[in-house]
Amino acid sequence: MLYNILIVEDDRHMAQSLAAQVGVLGHTVSIAYGPRMAMQQLNQVIPDIIFMDINMPGVDGLEVLRFLRRDPITAKVPVIIVSAEDASSFKQKALEAGAQAYIVKPPMMDDIESALQTAMSQVPPPPTRASGNGSKSA
């Protein structure tokens, strides 16, 4: 199954690199170069999964994550944190704040795929149509 993915990353090179890696897997990717741009995009379209940097100028990525978790519209959207911080304390804080996965920059393809598998297992499937054949069970 393919998903719409939002990447929230202030470093343009890193954002484009991550978008290319995720795009190779066939997913539709959009980029927000910071939290403000992300909030503008989230007002228009809710993605299936969000990749988000933790250290961005002006706003802490964990604060953005906590905000997303408090909003009923985005509360269930899986978030994968992407950070240069490799300390287990950062990972623990991210998971406690509601992230589904945490990967370290620069992300390796195996890490991206593993994080996506974790996140995708938490995305509800799209609604299916009931069979409209009109037959009834006896």
C-alpha positions in Angstrom: 0.0 0.0 0.0 1.3 3.5 -0.9 1.0 6.5 1.4 1.0 10.2 1.3 4.0 11.3 3.4 4.9 14.8 4.8 8.6 15.5 5.5 9.1 18.3 8.0 12.8 19.3 7.8 14.5 22.7 7.8 17.6 21.5 6.1 16.7 21.6 2.4 19.4 19.1 1.3 18.4 16.6 4.0 14.7 17.1 3.2 15.2 16.5 -0.5 17.5 13.5 0.2 14.9 11.9 2.5 12.1 12.7 0.0 14.1 10.9 -2.7 14.7 7.9 -0.5 11.0 7.6 0.5 9.9 8.4 -3.1 11.9 5.4 -4.4 9.5 3.2 -2.4 6.6 4.6 -4.4 5.0 6.8 -1.8 3.8 10.3 -2.5 6.0 12.8 -0.7 5.6 16.5 0.1 8.1 18.7 2.0 7.6 21.4 4.6 10.8 23.3 5.3 9.9 24.0 8.9 7.1 23.8 11.4 5.2 26.8 10.1 5.1 25.5 6.6 4.1 22.1 8.0 1.1 23.6 9.9 0.0 25.4 6.7 0.1 22.2 4.7 -1.7 20.3 7.5 -4.5 22.8 7.3 -5.0 21.7 3.7 -4.2 18.0 3.6 -3.6 15.4 6.4 -0.8 13.0 5.4 -0.8 9.3 6.2 2.6 9.5 7.8 4.9 12.4 8.9 8.8 12.4 9.0 9.9 15.2 11.3 13.2 16.7 12.4 13.5 17.3 16.1 15.9 20.3 16.0 14.5 23.1 14.0 15.0 26.9 14.4 12.4 28.6 16.5 10.4 25.5 17.4 11.3 22.2 19.0 10.1 19.2 16.9 8.9 17.6 20.1 6.6 20.5 20.8 5.2 20.2 17.3 4.7 16.5 17.9 2.9 17.2 21.2 0.7 19.7 19.4 -0.2 17.1 16.7 -1.1 14.6 19.4 -3.5 17.1 21.1 -5.3 17.9 17.8 -8.1 15.4 17.1 -7.5 15.6 13.4 -3.7 14.7 13.5 -3.7 12.8 16.8 -3.5 9.4 15.1 -1.1 10.3 12.2 2.1 8.3 12.7 5.2 10.4 13.2 8.7 9.3 12.5 11.4 11.5 14.1 14.5 12.0 12.1 17.4 13.6 14.1 21.1 14.0 14.2 20.8 13.3 18.0 21.8 9.7 18.6 21.5 9.6 22.4 18.9 7.2 23.8 17.5 10.0 26.0 16.4 11.9 22.8 14.8 8.7 21.4 13.0 8.1 24.6 11.6 11.6 24.8 10.4 11.4 21.2 8.6 8.1 21.8 7.1 9.4 25.0 5.8 12.4 23.1 4.0 10.1 20.7 6.5 9.3 17.9 6.1 5.8 16.4 9.8 5.6 15.4 13.1 7.4 15.6 15.9 7.3 13.0 19.3 9.0 13.1 20.6 11.3 10.3 21.8 10.6 7.8 19.1 7.9 7.5 20.0 4.7 5.9 17.5 3.1 3.5 17.1 0.1 5.9 16.2 2.4 8.8 13.7 4.3 6.7 12.0 1.1 5.5 11.9 -0.3 9.1 10.4 3.0 10.4 7.9 3.1 7.6 6.8 -0.5 8.4 6.3 0.4 12.0 4.3 3.5 11.1 2.3 1.8 8.3 1.2 -0.8 10.8 -0.6 2.0 12.7 -2.3 3.7 9.7 -5.9 2.7 9.4 -6.8 1.0 6.1 -8.9 3.1 3.7 -12.6 2.4 3.9 -13.8 -0.4 1.6 -17.1 -0.5 -0.2 -19.6 -3.1 0.9 -20.3 -5.7 -1.7 -23.4 -4.3 -3.5 -24.5 -7.6 -5.1 -27.9 -7.4 -3.4 -27.9 -11.1 -2.3 -28.9 -12.0 1.1 -27.9 -15.0 3.2 -30.7 -17.3 4.2 
